[in-house]
């Protein structure tokens, strides 16, 4: 088996579900299994639709959760039964371009040093109409690493991962994360090998006003900050700084303050020349935005 496509569904509009599922079933590449985890088992529309596809298409495997357990745990259920050499992610409101799997498979096979690739994507609205020229993403491994503590530079439903790396490194989605679980699993994979985004647009990525409420956005921000801290820890650990000592000093507070305090603590413990240490700490002490502060720090750390 070459590819396992993993998708979770919940309460997406039926037409979105049909478009998403059809876009995988009709791929030009045919050696794949399609694992669909239903995390809304009491929604009869989900059961009926998935039963219909499972009857017609032998490559479709349907898993019904006994109850709603959330996206993170549902994704791990999909990963646990996957048999493919590669894992391709897919979301139930997006649409894969006809040759998506073929392009990503060919790239990974030709470039074995890469363990993960994503792609650029068209952004579409609720009606499936394109609303701009594509995502503002970074393509090369180094650029992805540089921008990573500021934002997530990879589109989750476009991810294409080497399953043996996941298994050997015991990597799965972090089940303490209700949101931003993709940001965290990408961080873990950055420690295992090279990653990239393909410049070809291989996905139609749907954005609608109903997808992320303000309350969910706040939670996403909270979990994303945890990943930013862990990424900073990874970098400073590689330089021989004691993560345990650093974390003893952290004061867990809300929003961006935790990131600023943590970075200050990291920099205090990092064995830098005095002038550089003072510069970094002064940058973080100013009232820059989180993004601008991190840009200045990482530009100087090169």
N, C-alpha and C positions, 0 to 999 in steps of 0.2 A: 504494500500500500504506500503510495507516494505522499499523499496529503490527507490530513484530517481537518475539515472545516468545522469550527466550533461556533455555534450561535446560541444565544439565550433569548427567549421571548417572554413577554409579560402581558402588557395590555395595549400593544401597538394597534393602530387601525388595521383592519383585515387587508385592505388594499396595499398598505405598506408591507405587511408580512408577505403577501403573495409576490410582490415585485422583488423583494429581497431574496426569498427562497428560489424563485424562478431564475434570478440572476446567477445563482450558484449551480443549479441543476443544468442550466444551459451553457455552462462554461465550455470553451474549446478544448481544454484539458479534461480528460475523463477519468483518470486513475485517482479517484478520491472517495472518501466517505464523508458524509454530511451529518454531523451530530447536532441535533436540535434539543435543547433543554427547555422544557416548559416550566417556568417558575410561577405560573398562575394557573394551577391545575383545576381550579373551580370555574374557570372561564370556559364555557362549553364551546365557544367559537374556536379557541385554541385547539381543543381536542379534535374537533371535527376537521379542521383544516390540516392538522398534522397527520391525522389518520388517512386522509385522502392522499396526501403526498407519499406517505409510507407505502400505501397500496400500489401506487403507480411507479415508484422509484426505489429500487433495491438498495441504492447507495445511501438512502436516508435512514438514520437511526434516531428514534424519538425517545427521550427520557422525560417522564412526568415526575416532578418533585411531589412528594406527599403533601407539602405545604409550601407557602412562599418563604424562601430562605435567602433571597437577595442575589444580586448579580455575581458578587465575588465567589460565594460558595457554589453557585450554579456553574460558573466557568470552570471551577476546579473539578466538578463532577464530569464535565465534558472532557477535560484534559485527562482524567483518570481512565477513561475508556478509549481514548484515541490510540490508533495503531499506526498512523502515518509517519513517514520519515520527517515530515514537516507539519507544523500546526499553522493553519490560516484562521485568523479571527474574522468574524463577520457580525455585524449588528442587524437587528431586525427592522430597522428603519432606513437602512442604506442599500445601495445597489452596486454590485460589482460589475465592472466592465467585462465584456465577453471573453477577453483574453487575459484577465487578471492573473489567474492561477498559473497559466503557462509562462507568463513573463516573470513572475516571482520565482517559480520553480527553476526556470532556465538560469536566472541570475545566481541563485544559491548553489546550483549544481556546478556552475562555471567558476564560482568564487567561494570555495569551501572555508576560507578564513573568516567569512561573515557568518554570524550565527542568528542574525535578525535583520530583516529588511521591511520597511514600510514603503509607502508611495505617496505621491502627490494625489490630490483628489479635486473633483468638481464639487462645489457647494450647491446644494439644491434646497428649495423651500418645501412647504407642505404639499404643494401640487406636483413636485418633482421637477420643477423648472430651475435651470441654472441661474444663480444670482450673482456670481462673480467668476473670475478667471481661475480660481483655485486657492489652495491653502498657502499661507505664508510659512513655509517649512524650510528646514535646513537639510542638505543632502549628504554631505561627507561626514564620516565618523568623527573627526576632530571638531567640526562645527557643532555637531549634535552634543558632544561632551561639553563644549564651551557654553552653550546656551542652556544646557539642561537644568542648572540650578535656578534659572529665571523663569523658564516655561517648559512645558512638555512639547518637544519638537517632533513627535511622531504621532500619527493619526491611528488611534487604537484599532478600528475595524479594518485597517489596511495591514496590520502586522502579520508577518510570515516568519515563524520561528523554527529553529532546529530542535526537534523533540529530544534527541539524544542529549543535548546540552541541558535542557530542562531536567531530564531524568538524572543525569550524572551529577549535576549541581544541586539537585533536590529543590528546584525552583518551581513554585506555583504561585497563584495569586494569594496575596497576604490577606487572610480572612479577618484580620482586625481592621481592615479598610472597608468601609461601606461605600466610599467614593474614591476617585483617583487611583483605583487599583491598577490601572494600566501604567500610570506614572511610576509606581513602585516596582512593578515587575520589569519594566524597562531598566530602571536603576540596577536591579540585580543582574540583568543580562549584560549591562555595560561592564561589569566586573569579569565577564567570561569570554569576551571576544569582540570583534569588530561589528558595528552596526551601520546601517545607512538607510536613507530614503531614496527610492527610485524617482527620477524626475517625471516619468510617465504617469499620467493621471489614470489610475486603475480603479477608482471608486467614485461613486456619486454619494457624497456625504451630506446627509440631511440635517438641516438646522431649522428648528421651529420655536416660536415663543413659549410653547408649553413644555419643552424638553427639560429645561433647568429652571426651577423656581428660585427665588431669592434665598430661601432657607437652604435649599440643596447647594446653591452656589457657595454659601458660607461654609457648609460642611466640606465641600470639595476643596475649598481653600485651606481648611484645617488639615485635611489629610495630605494635601500637596505639600504643605509646609513640613510635615513630618518626613516626607521623602527628600525635600531639600536638605534638611538636617542630616539625614542619613547619607546623602550624596557627599555633603561636606565632610562627614566623618570618614567616608571611604577615601577621599582625597588626602586628608590629613593622616589617616592610618597608614597610607602608602608612604608617607614621609616619616613614619616612625613615631607619630604622636599617640599617646595612650588614650584610646576612646573611653575607657572606663573612668579615668580621671576627669576627662572632659564632662562626661554625663553626670558626674557627681555634683558638678557646679551649676548645672542648668536649673533655671527657675521656670517651671512650666506656666506660661501665661498665654493669653489669647492672641489670636491674629498674628500680625507680623512681628510683634515685640519678641516673641519666642525666637524668631529667626535672627534678629539683631543681637539679642543677648547671647545666643548660642554661638554665633559667628565671633563675637567679641571674646567669648571664652575660648573658642578654638584657637583664635589668633594669639591670645595670651600664652597658651601652652605650646604653640608651635615654635620650633627653634629657628626663628628668623633673625636676620640682622636687625639691630635696634631701629635703624631709620625706616626700614620697610614695615616693621611691626607697628611703629607709631603712625606711619602713613595709612595702613589698612584700618587701624582702629579709628583714626580721625575721619576716614571716609565713612565708616559705618556709624559714627557718632553724629554726623550731619543729618539733616532732615531730608535726605534723598528718599525717593521711592525705593521700595524693595528691589525693583528691577534695575534701577540706575545704580544703586549701591553695589549690587552683585556684579553688574557689568564692569564697574571700575575695579573691583577686587580681582576678578578673574582675568581682566586685561593685564593687570600688573603681575599676576602669578605666572604668566606664560614664561 
